[in-house]
Amino acid sequence: RLGHLHGVDGAEDDLSGAERRPWLEAWAWLFGLGALFFLSYGFANWVTSLRAHVPEIAFAWERRIPFLPWTVAPYWSTDLFYAGALLLSATRDELRTLAKRLLATQAICIAGFLLFPLRYSWARPAASGWAGDMFTALLSFDQPFNQAPSLHVALTAVLWVAYGRHLRGWALWLVRAWFALAAVSTLT
């Protein structure tokens, strides 16, 4: 079926429009969800920055977690996997279910940032080279008012499931290992 779906055997697809990969709708969801992410995330950071006091929850052991500048790469890669998951969706139903999950995850986390803001108050260590450049780009929109819940980890969990529907064997385990590293990167 996969060969026929993609026309590998040279035959024309005889699938109805409802069963074909919804490329156009996937791109629309990607642009819409991306714009909503930046608007809502920026709004939550702005509102919280206006508050006189934003509490912090931190444990002494957290100060012993090493700073590993290279882990900014798996952190940022979540954006690519986010886009890829939408484009990987094989049907409209799958795409819409994934989009709703991503939207709900974002709404819950943004509501948490607004209703129960928590601040990350430690100075971030300096990073240089390509990692430093990536941190500079990240700090251009990422404020310290999103300590919990972790939107990054929550989105990674949704993506874990989405990719699990399409990958098998070593590719699945490689992606899952990368996702685990992306989630841990929020600490390092």
Biotite code that builds the C-alpha atoms (Angstrom):
import biotite.structure as struc

atoms = struc.array([
    struc.Atom([0.000, 0.000, 0.000], chain_id="A", res_id=1, res_name="ARG", atom_name="CA", element="C"),
    struc.Atom([2.800, 2.439, 0.785], chain_id="A", res_id=2, res_name="LEU", atom_name="CA", element="C"),
    struc.Atom([4.333, 1.946, -2.645], chain_id="A", res_id=3, res_name="GLY", atom_name="CA", element="C"),
    struc.Atom([0.962, 2.486, -4.284], chain_id="A", res_id=4, res_name="HIS", atom_name="CA", element="C"),
    struc.Atom([0.176, 5.519, -2.129], chain_id="A", res_id=5, res_name="LEU", atom_name="CA", element="C"),
    struc.Atom([3.372, 7.244, -3.187], chain_id="A", res_id=6, res_name="HIS", atom_name="CA", element="C"),
    struc.Atom([3.171, 6.058, -6.804], chain_id="A", res_id=7, res_name="GLY", atom_name="CA", element="C"),
    struc.Atom([6.377, 3.985, -6.561], chain_id="A", res_id=8, res_name="VAL", atom_name="CA", element="C"),
    struc.Atom([4.967, 1.350, -8.895], chain_id="A", res_id=9, res_name="ASP", atom_name="CA", element="C"),
    struc.Atom([4.225, 4.015, -11.508], chain_id="A", res_id=10, res_name="GLY", atom_name="CA", element="C"),
    struc.Atom([0.446, 3.784, -11.095], chain_id="A", res_id=11, res_name="ALA", atom_name="CA", element="C"),
    struc.Atom([-1.689, 6.826, -10.498], chain_id="A", res_id=12, res_name="GLU", atom_name="CA", element="C"),
    struc.Atom([-3.080, 7.203, -6.996], chain_id="A", res_id=13, res_name="ASP", atom_name="CA", element="C"),
    struc.Atom([-6.674, 6.069, -6.959], chain_id="A", res_id=14, res_name="ASP", atom_name="CA", element="C"),
    struc.Atom([-7.260, 7.230, -3.412], chain_id="A", res_id=15, res_name="LEU", atom_name="CA", element="C"),
    struc.Atom([-9.921, 9.820, -2.743], chain_id="A", res_id=16, res_name="SER", atom_name="CA", element="C"),
    struc.Atom([-8.864, 13.320, -1.694], chain_id="A", res_id=17, res_name="GLY", atom_name="CA", element="C"),
    struc.Atom([-9.859, 12.514, 1.888], chain_id="A", res_id=18, res_name="ALA", atom_name="CA", element="C"),
    struc.Atom([-7.295, 9.708, 2.047], chain_id="A", res_id=19, res_name="GLU", atom_name="CA", element="C"),
    struc.Atom([-4.338, 11.525, 0.492], chain_id="A", res_id=20, res_name="ARG", atom_name="CA", element="C"),
    struc.Atom([-1.701, 13.097, 2.670], chain_id="A", res_id=21, res_name="ARG", atom_name="CA", element="C"),
    struc.Atom([-3.118, 16.539, 3.581], chain_id="A", res_id=22, res_name="PRO", atom_name="CA", element="C"),
    struc.Atom([-0.077, 18.629, 2.685], chain_id="A", res_id=23, res_name="TRP", atom_name="CA", element="C"),
    struc.Atom([-1.831, 21.963, 2.307], chain_id="A", res_id=24, res_name="LEU", atom_name="CA", element="C"),
    struc.Atom([-3.758, 21.603, 5.557], chain_id="A", res_id=25, res_name="GLU", atom_name="CA", element="C"),
    struc.Atom([-0.580, 20.482, 7.346], chain_id="A", res_id=26, res_name="ALA", atom_name="CA", element="C"),
    struc.Atom([1.219, 23.643, 6.201], chain_id="A", res_id=27, res_name="TRP", atom_name="CA", element="C"),
    struc.Atom([-1.749, 25.751, 7.292], chain_id="A", res_id=28, res_name="ALA", atom_name="CA", element="C"),
    struc.Atom([-1.714, 24.148, 10.743], chain_id="A", res_id=29, res_name="TRP", atom_name="CA", element="C"),
    struc.Atom([2.040, 24.625, 10.974], chain_id="A", res_id=30, res_name="LEU", atom_name="CA", element="C"),
    struc.Atom([1.876, 28.347, 10.211], chain_id="A", res_id=31, res_name="PHE", atom_name="CA", element="C"),
    struc.Atom([-1.208, 28.878, 12.369], chain_id="A", res_id=32, res_name="GLY", atom_name="CA", element="C"),
    struc.Atom([0.108, 26.981, 15.384], chain_id="A", res_id=33, res_name="LEU", atom_name="CA", element="C"),
    struc.Atom([3.528, 28.616, 14.997], chain_id="A", res_id=34, res_name="GLY", atom_name="CA", element="C"),
    struc.Atom([2.061, 32.108, 14.962], chain_id="A", res_id=35, res_name="ALA", atom_name="CA", element="C"),
    struc.Atom([-0.181, 31.281, 17.915], chain_id="A", res_id=36, res_name="LEU", atom_name="CA", element="C"),
    struc.Atom([2.806, 29.907, 19.812], chain_id="A", res_id=37, res_name="PHE", atom_name="CA", element="C"),
    struc.Atom([4.860, 33.064, 19.446], chain_id="A", res_id=38, res_name="PHE", atom_name="CA", element="C"),
    struc.Atom([1.911, 35.358, 20.179], chain_id="A", res_id=39, res_name="LEU", atom_name="CA", element="C"),
    struc.Atom([0.656, 33.477, 23.254], chain_id="A", res_id=40, res_name="SER", atom_name="CA", element="C"),
    struc.Atom([4.118, 32.713, 24.634], chain_id="A", res_id=41, res_name="TYR", atom_name="CA", element="C"),
    struc.Atom([5.182, 36.328, 24.171], chain_id="A", res_id=42, res_name="GLY", atom_name="CA", element="C"),
    struc.Atom([1.948, 37.538, 25.754], chain_id="A", res_id=43, res_name="PHE", atom_name="CA", element="C"),
    struc.Atom([2.400, 35.296, 28.806], chain_id="A", res_id=44, res_name="ALA", atom_name="CA", element="C"),
    struc.Atom([5.990, 36.490, 29.250], chain_id="A", res_id=45, res_name="ASN", atom_name="CA", element="C"),
    struc.Atom([4.943, 40.134, 28.861], chain_id="A", res_id=46, res_name="TRP", atom_name="CA", element="C"),
    struc.Atom([2.069, 39.865, 31.375], chain_id="A", res_id=47, res_name="VAL", atom_name="CA", element="C"),
    struc.Atom([4.276, 38.116, 33.903], chain_id="A", res_id=48, res_name="THR", atom_name="CA", element="C"),
    struc.Atom([7.083, 40.655, 33.452], chain_id="A", res_id=49, res_name="SER", atom_name="CA", element="C"),
    struc.Atom([4.652, 43.338, 34.662], chain_id="A", res_id=50, res_name="LEU", atom_name="CA", element="C"),
    struc.Atom([4.103, 41.610, 38.010], chain_id="A", res_id=51, res_name="ARG", atom_name="CA", element="C"),
    struc.Atom([5.892, 42.992, 41.032], chain_id="A", res_id=52, res_name="ALA", atom_name="CA", element="C"),
    struc.Atom([6.833, 39.574, 42.408], chain_id="A", res_id=53, res_name="HIS", atom_name="CA", element="C"),
    struc.Atom([7.124, 36.285, 40.568], chain_id="A", res_id=54, res_name="VAL", atom_name="CA", element="C"),
    struc.Atom([8.060, 33.379, 42.853], chain_id="A", res_id=55, res_name="PRO", atom_name="CA", element="C"),
    struc.Atom([10.647, 30.695, 42.180], chain_id="A", res_id=56, res_name="GLU", atom_name="CA", element="C"),
    struc.Atom([10.692, 27.062, 43.177], chain_id="A", res_id=57, res_name="ILE", atom_name="CA", element="C"),
    struc.Atom([14.189, 25.613, 43.250], chain_id="A", res_id=58, res_name="ALA", atom_name="CA", element="C"),
    struc.Atom([15.954, 22.837, 45.099], chain_id="A", res_id=59, res_name="PHE", atom_name="CA", element="C"),
    struc.Atom([19.585, 22.845, 46.246], chain_id="A", res_id=60, res_name="ALA", atom_name="CA", element="C"),
    struc.Atom([20.407, 19.751, 44.151], chain_id="A", res_id=61, res_name="TRP", atom_name="CA", element="C"),
    struc.Atom([19.436, 21.620, 40.976], chain_id="A", res_id=62, res_name="GLU", atom_name="CA", element="C"),
    struc.Atom([22.536, 23.792, 41.304], chain_id="A", res_id=63, res_name="ARG", atom_name="CA", element="C"),
    struc.Atom([24.647, 20.653, 40.809], chain_id="A", res_id=64, res_name="ARG", atom_name="CA", element="C"),
    struc.Atom([23.179, 19.968, 37.346], chain_id="A", res_id=65, res_name="ILE", atom_name="CA", element="C"),
    struc.Atom([25.973, 20.745, 34.889], chain_id="A", res_id=66, res_name="PRO", atom_name="CA", element="C"),
    struc.Atom([25.575, 23.356, 32.192], chain_id="A", res_id=67, res_name="PHE", atom_name="CA", element="C"),
    struc.Atom([26.133, 21.601, 28.855], chain_id="A", res_id=68, res_name="LEU", atom_name="CA", element="C"),
    struc.Atom([25.999, 24.238, 26.108], chain_id="A", res_id=69, res_name="PRO", atom_name="CA", element="C"),
    struc.Atom([25.776, 21.682, 23.276], chain_id="A", res_id=70, res_name="TRP", atom_name="CA", element="C"),
    struc.Atom([22.372, 20.508, 24.583], chain_id="A", res_id=71, res_name="THR", atom_name="CA", element="C"),
    struc.Atom([20.841, 23.662, 23.124], chain_id="A", res_id=72, res_name="VAL", atom_name="CA", element="C"),
    struc.Atom([20.878, 21.763, 19.797], chain_id="A", res_id=73, res_name="ALA", atom_name="CA", element="C"),
    struc.Atom([18.469, 19.008, 20.927], chain_id="A", res_id=74, res_name="PRO", atom_name="CA", element="C"),
    struc.Atom([16.416, 21.701, 22.662], chain_id="A", res_id=75, res_name="TYR", atom_name="CA", element="C"),
    struc.Atom([16.019, 23.720, 19.448], chain_id="A", res_id=76, res_name="TRP", atom_name="CA", element="C"),
    struc.Atom([15.510, 20.597, 17.330], chain_id="A", res_id=77, res_name="SER", atom_name="CA", element="C"),
    struc.Atom([12.087, 20.165, 18.879], chain_id="A", res_id=78, res_name="THR", atom_name="CA", element="C"),
    struc.Atom([10.922, 22.950, 16.539], chain_id="A", res_id=79, res_name="ASP", atom_name="CA", element="C"),
    struc.Atom([11.931, 20.870, 13.517], chain_id="A", res_id=80, res_name="LEU", atom_name="CA", element="C"),
    struc.Atom([10.294, 17.735, 14.893], chain_id="A", res_id=81, res_name="PHE", atom_name="CA", element="C"),
    struc.Atom([7.143, 19.760, 15.625], chain_id="A", res_id=82, res_name="TYR", atom_name="CA", element="C"),
    struc.Atom([6.938, 20.838, 11.993], chain_id="A", res_id=83, res_name="ALA", atom_name="CA", element="C"),
    struc.Atom([7.857, 17.364, 10.790], chain_id="A", res_id=84, res_name="GLY", atom_name="CA", element="C"),
    struc.Atom([5.109, 15.705, 12.826], chain_id="A", res_id=85, res_name="ALA", atom_name="CA", element="C"),
    struc.Atom([2.437, 17.850, 11.212], chain_id="A", res_id=86, res_name="LEU", atom_name="CA", element="C"),
    struc.Atom([3.832, 17.179, 7.736], chain_id="A", res_id=87, res_name="LEU", atom_name="CA", element="C"),
    struc.Atom([4.193, 13.467, 8.503], chain_id="A", res_id=88, res_name="LEU", atom_name="CA", element="C"),
    struc.Atom([0.492, 13.090, 9.316], chain_id="A", res_id=89, res_name="SER", atom_name="CA", element="C"),
    struc.Atom([-0.926, 10.687, 6.743], chain_id="A", res_id=90, res_name="ALA", atom_name="CA", element="C"),
    struc.Atom([-4.621, 11.602, 6.980], chain_id="A", res_id=91, res_name="THR", atom_name="CA", element="C"),
    struc.Atom([-6.736, 14.623, 7.821], chain_id="A", res_id=92, res_name="ARG", atom_name="CA", element="C"),
    struc.Atom([-8.008, 12.881, 10.964], chain_id="A", res_id=93, res_name="ASP", atom_name="CA", element="C"),
    struc.Atom([-4.483, 12.155, 12.155], chain_id="A", res_id=94, res_name="GLU", atom_name="CA", element="C"),
    struc.Atom([-3.384, 15.712, 11.360], chain_id="A", res_id=95, res_name="LEU", atom_name="CA", element="C"),
    struc.Atom([-6.328, 17.300, 13.130], chain_id="A", res_id=96, res_name="ARG", atom_name="CA", element="C"),
    struc.Atom([-5.913, 15.085, 16.185], chain_id="A", res_id=97, res_name="THR", atom_name="CA", element="C"),
    struc.Atom([-2.227, 16.010, 16.411], chain_id="A", res_id=98, res_name="LEU", atom_name="CA", element="C"),
    struc.Atom([-2.966, 19.716, 15.890], chain_id="A", res_id=99, res_name="ALA", atom_name="CA", element="C"),
    struc.Atom([-5.601, 19.627, 18.649], chain_id="A", res_id=100, res_name="LYS", atom_name="CA", element="C"),
    struc.Atom([-3.150, 17.906, 20.998], chain_id="A", res_id=101, res_name="ARG", atom_name="CA", element="C"),
    struc.Atom([-0.456, 20.480, 20.272], chain_id="A", res_id=102, res_name="LEU", atom_name="CA", element="C"),
    struc.Atom([-2.947, 23.301, 20.716], chain_id="A", res_id=103, res_name="LEU", atom_name="CA", element="C"),
    struc.Atom([-4.311, 21.887, 23.988], chain_id="A", res_id=104, res_name="ALA", atom_name="CA", element="C"),
    struc.Atom([-0.797, 21.332, 25.338], chain_id="A", res_id=105, res_name="THR", atom_name="CA", element="C"),
    struc.Atom([0.143, 24.887, 24.533], chain_id="A", res_id=106, res_name="GLN", atom_name="CA", element="C"),
    struc.Atom([-3.089, 26.308, 25.998], chain_id="A", res_id=107, res_name="ALA", atom_name="CA", element="C"),
    struc.Atom([-2.654, 24.395, 29.258], chain_id="A", res_id=108, res_name="ILE", atom_name="CA", element="C"),
    struc.Atom([0.983, 25.461, 29.667], chain_id="A", res_id=109, res_name="CYS", atom_name="CA", element="C"),
    struc.Atom([0.335, 29.103, 28.744], chain_id="A", res_id=110, res_name="ILE", atom_name="CA", element="C"),
    struc.Atom([-2.585, 29.172, 31.220], chain_id="A", res_id=111, res_name="ALA", atom_name="CA", element="C"),
    struc.Atom([-0.201, 27.783, 33.843], chain_id="A", res_id=112, res_name="GLY", atom_name="CA", element="C"),
    struc.Atom([2.351, 30.494, 33.066], chain_id="A", res_id=113, res_name="PHE", atom_name="CA", element="C"),
    struc.Atom([-0.321, 33.170, 33.466], chain_id="A", res_id=114, res_name="LEU", atom_name="CA", element="C"),
    struc.Atom([-2.185, 31.793, 36.504], chain_id="A", res_id=115, res_name="LEU", atom_name="CA", element="C"),
    struc.Atom([0.739, 30.407, 38.500], chain_id="A", res_id=116, res_name="PHE", atom_name="CA", element="C"),
    struc.Atom([3.856, 32.132, 37.195], chain_id="A", res_id=117, res_name="PRO", atom_name="CA", element="C"),
    struc.Atom([7.212, 30.844, 38.325], chain_id="A", res_id=118, res_name="LEU", atom_name="CA", element="C"),
    struc.Atom([10.535, 32.453, 37.573], chain_id="A", res_id=119, res_name="ARG", atom_name="CA", element="C"),
    struc.Atom([13.933, 31.003, 36.787], chain_id="A", res_id=120, res_name="TYR", atom_name="CA", element="C"),
    struc.Atom([16.259, 33.311, 38.694], chain_id="A", res_id=121, res_name="SER", atom_name="CA", element="C"),
    struc.Atom([19.739, 31.870, 38.263], chain_id="A", res_id=122, res_name="TRP", atom_name="CA", element="C"),
    struc.Atom([22.168, 33.571, 35.934], chain_id="A", res_id=123, res_name="ALA", atom_name="CA", element="C"),
    struc.Atom([22.640, 31.523, 32.797], chain_id="A", res_id=124, res_name="ARG", atom_name="CA", element="C"),
    struc.Atom([26.288, 30.669, 32.195], chain_id="A", res_id=125, res_name="PRO", atom_name="CA", element="C"),
    struc.Atom([27.916, 32.171, 29.146], chain_id="A", res_id=126, res_name="ALA", atom_name="CA", element="C"),
    struc.Atom([28.235, 30.036, 26.047], chain_id="A", res_id=127, res_name="ALA", atom_name="CA", element="C"),
    struc.Atom([30.366, 30.701, 22.991], chain_id="A", res_id=128, res_name="SER", atom_name="CA", element="C"),
    struc.Atom([30.563, 29.518, 19.401], chain_id="A", res_id=129, res_name="GLY", atom_name="CA", element="C"),
    struc.Atom([27.551, 27.984, 17.693], chain_id="A", res_id=130, res_name="TRP", atom_name="CA", element="C"),
    struc.Atom([25.944, 27.111, 21.057], chain_id="A", res_id=131, res_name="ALA", atom_name="CA", element="C"),
    struc.Atom([26.361, 30.718, 22.182], chain_id="A", res_id=132, res_name="GLY", atom_name="CA", element="C"),
    struc.Atom([24.699, 31.900, 18.984], chain_id="A", res_id=133, res_name="ASP", atom_name="CA", element="C"),
    struc.Atom([21.793, 29.518, 19.558], chain_id="A", res_id=134, res_name="MET", atom_name="CA", element="C"),
    struc.Atom([21.400, 30.725, 23.165], chain_id="A", res_id=135, res_name="PHE", atom_name="CA", element="C"),
    struc.Atom([21.450, 34.343, 21.988], chain_id="A", res_id=136, res_name="THR", atom_name="CA", element="C"),
    struc.Atom([18.645, 33.587, 19.530], chain_id="A", res_id=137, res_name="ALA", atom_name="CA", element="C"),
    struc.Atom([16.712, 31.728, 22.231], chain_id="A", res_id=138, res_name="LEU", atom_name="CA", element="C"),
    struc.Atom([17.031, 34.603, 24.698], chain_id="A", res_id=139, res_name="LEU", atom_name="CA", element="C"),
    struc.Atom([15.596, 37.001, 22.124], chain_id="A", res_id=140, res_name="SER", atom_name="CA", element="C"),
    struc.Atom([12.096, 35.665, 22.941], chain_id="A", res_id=141, res_name="PHE", atom_name="CA", element="C"),
    struc.Atom([12.493, 33.295, 25.902], chain_id="A", res_id=142, res_name="ASP", atom_name="CA", element="C"),
    struc.Atom([12.014, 35.002, 29.251], chain_id="A", res_id=143, res_name="GLN", atom_name="CA", element="C"),
    struc.Atom([12.585, 33.468, 32.706], chain_id="A", res_id=144, res_name="PRO", atom_name="CA", element="C"),
    struc.Atom([8.847, 33.350, 33.511], chain_id="A", res_id=145, res_name="PHE", atom_name="CA", element="C"),
    struc.Atom([8.094, 29.865, 32.271], chain_id="A", res_id=146, res_name="ASN", atom_name="CA", element="C"),
    struc.Atom([9.665, 27.613, 34.883], chain_id="A", res_id=147, res_name="GLN", atom_name="CA", element="C"),
    struc.Atom([6.643, 25.307, 35.134], chain_id="A", res_id=148, res_name="ALA", atom_name="CA", element="C"),
    struc.Atom([4.890, 23.581, 33.572], chain_id="A", res_id=149, res_name="PRO", atom_name="CA", element="C"),
    struc.Atom([7.503, 22.806, 30.972], chain_id="A", res_id=150, res_name="SER", atom_name="CA", element="C"),
    struc.Atom([5.924, 23.529, 27.601], chain_id="A", res_id=151, res_name="LEU", atom_name="CA", element="C"),
    struc.Atom([9.022, 22.074, 25.968], chain_id="A", res_id=152, res_name="HIS", atom_name="CA", element="C"),
    struc.Atom([8.722, 18.726, 27.764], chain_id="A", res_id=153, res_name="VAL", atom_name="CA", element="C"),
    struc.Atom([4.949, 18.600, 27.235], chain_id="A", res_id=154, res_name="ALA", atom_name="CA", element="C"),
    struc.Atom([5.297, 19.195, 23.485], chain_id="A", res_id=155, res_name="LEU", atom_name="CA", element="C"),
    struc.Atom([8.078, 16.612, 23.320], chain_id="A", res_id=156, res_name="THR", atom_name="CA", element="C"),
    struc.Atom([5.721, 14.056, 24.905], chain_id="A", res_id=157, res_name="ALA", atom_name="CA", element="C"),
    struc.Atom([3.077, 14.769, 22.246], chain_id="A", res_id=158, res_name="VAL", atom_name="CA", element="C"),
    struc.Atom([5.711, 14.446, 19.513], chain_id="A", res_id=159, res_name="LEU", atom_name="CA", element="C"),
    struc.Atom([6.946, 11.155, 21.061], chain_id="A", res_id=160, res_name="TRP", atom_name="CA", element="C"),
    struc.Atom([3.501, 9.665, 20.410], chain_id="A", res_id=161, res_name="VAL", atom_name="CA", element="C"),
    struc.Atom([3.160, 11.196, 16.942], chain_id="A", res_id=162, res_name="ALA", atom_name="CA", element="C"),
    struc.Atom([6.475, 9.814, 15.707], chain_id="A", res_id=163, res_name="TYR", atom_name="CA", element="C"),
    struc.Atom([5.737, 6.462, 17.335], chain_id="A", res_id=164, res_name="GLY", atom_name="CA", element="C"),
    struc.Atom([2.840, 6.104, 14.881], chain_id="A", res_id=165, res_name="ARG", atom_name="CA", element="C"),
    struc.Atom([5.150, 6.342, 11.857], chain_id="A", res_id=166, res_name="HIS", atom_name="CA", element="C"),
    struc.Atom([8.569, 4.981, 12.802], chain_id="A", res_id=167, res_name="LEU", atom_name="CA", element="C"),
    struc.Atom([9.681, 1.450, 13.615], chain_id="A", res_id=168, res_name="ARG", atom_name="CA", element="C"),
    struc.Atom([12.851, -0.299, 14.718], chain_id="A", res_id=169, res_name="GLY", atom_name="CA", element="C"),
    struc.Atom([16.115, 1.576, 15.067], chain_id="A", res_id=170, res_name="TRP", atom_name="CA", element="C"),
    struc.Atom([14.672, 4.813, 13.616], chain_id="A", res_id=171, res_name="ALA", atom_name="CA", element="C"),
    struc.Atom([12.025, 4.907, 16.343], chain_id="A", res_id=172, res_name="LEU", atom_name="CA", element="C"),
    struc.Atom([14.566, 4.264, 19.087], chain_id="A", res_id=173, res_name="TRP", atom_name="CA", element="C"),
    struc.Atom([16.945, 6.858, 17.680], chain_id="A", res_id=174, res_name="LEU", atom_name="CA", element="C"),
    struc.Atom([14.173, 9.493, 17.636], chain_id="A", res_id=175, res_name="VAL", atom_name="CA", element="C"),
    struc.Atom([13.024, 8.515, 21.128], chain_id="A", res_id=176, res_name="ARG", atom_name="CA", element="C"),
    struc.Atom([16.590, 8.803, 22.461], chain_id="A", res_id=177, res_name="ALA", atom_name="CA", element="C"),
    struc.Atom([16.835, 12.251, 20.850], chain_id="A", res_id=178, res_name="TRP", atom_name="CA", element="C"),
    struc.Atom([13.487, 13.269, 22.384], chain_id="A", res_id=179, res_name="PHE", atom_name="CA", element="C"),
    struc.Atom([14.700, 12.117, 25.811], chain_id="A", res_id=180, res_name="ALA", atom_name="CA", element="C"),
    struc.Atom([17.808, 14.254, 25.320], chain_id="A", res_id=181, res_name="LEU", atom_name="CA", element="C"),
    struc.Atom([15.630, 17.198, 24.215], chain_id="A", res_id=182, res_name="ALA", atom_name="CA", element="C"),
    struc.Atom([13.550, 16.883, 27.391], chain_id="A", res_id=183, res_name="ALA", atom_name="CA", element="C"),
    struc.Atom([16.644, 16.630, 29.609], chain_id="A", res_id=184, res_name="VAL", atom_name="CA", element="C"),
    struc.Atom([18.114, 19.663, 27.823], chain_id="A", res_id=185, res_name="SER", atom_name="CA", element="C"),
    struc.Atom([15.632, 21.861, 29.704], chain_id="A", res_id=186, res_name="THR", atom_name="CA", element="C"),
    struc.Atom([17.758, 21.154, 32.787], chain_id="A", res_id=187, res_name="LEU", atom_name="CA", element="C"),
    struc.Atom([21.231, 21.342, 31.274], chain_id="A", res_id=188, res_name="THR", atom_name="CA", element="C"),
])
